């Protein structure tokens, strides 16, 4: 059966099969609409490819691939100033700057592929491996060398499909976990969540809310997002630049395009102090899950007003009120997300360097270069 699975690689959403969305019903991040967002406002150093898998001429699987040129970035992140960071940046610039991945580098979680019940995960994995090789040849034919190939983010239930024999050339890795907040069935309002907290974390909630009592939170429509576009980007870029490591920066029009295409499924909340935009967060409705997306804030005000923590509480309140089952908080800021009730879900990936000599040292290099996060998991509930 595997030999009969064919694939077609597309570079434009207009080329996709008409029934593409029939396989994306459970994941908005594989839908034509979201892929159109990427097509119109992907980071400048990213090229996106869309993979259709066919069995006897029928579309049975869909997937996303991205090619990143890290040489186009001015900075990989400015938070950590140390020798290790300098060495990491030097290695990435010279030996790891061209990355081809199957998956979505802008998100956390299994947003890589979807398929019908007519084929197995193992068949999908093998077909995607062949598609990866085809994409690599295509990119190299355009004059760019591929340094690294990688597959991301898979949960433990997906790993069995990536058999050791099939992916023998790849190093399996695990980075920061995906932080997921589960909403209990008996929670109907924000107060139900507050009542479930232990005294220590109820006090944290009250303190955070009091600190931000003079901040106005407002849902912004498309016109307002466009009006505040410069301020929005400044707030986003400040947060992004102070991350320990970045492989892309959003295009300035990204949030505008998102709202234009996904409309009510994309939520943009602005936070104002004395009429000035001091922060924002974004949410994406993805079936029964609410996915948190990018945010930004004025760092000096963030600390004083506990703005980030208040944003987390606001996301929880909205998701409970609207009947969502879970919130995907993604990576980073693990401890503070844990303090509001999110739990870590381990995710895995596969990586290979195209230079055999370097590839033999992939595990050592990866463990040295991957930013380590030491954090303590919290349990805020009674």
Secondary structure, DSSP 8 states (H G I E B T S, - for coil): -GGGEEEEEESSGGGS-TTGGGG-TT-GGGSHHHHHHHHHH--TTEEEEEEEEEETTEEEEEEEEEEEEGGG-S-S-SS--SHHHHHHHHHHHHHS-EEEEES-TTS-SS-SEEE-TTS-HHHHHHHHHHHHHHHHHHHHHTT----EEEEEEE-HHHHTTS-TTTTTTSEEEE-S-EEEEE--TT--SHHHHHHHB-HHHHHHHHHHHHHTTT-EEEE--HHHHHHTHHHHHHHHHHHHHTSS--S----TTHHHHHHHHHGGGEEEEEEEETTEEEEEEEEEEETTEEEEEEEEE-HHHHHHHTHHHHHHHHHHHHHHHTT-SEEEEESS-HHHHHHTT-EEE--EEEEEESSHHHHTTHHHHHHHHS----------B-
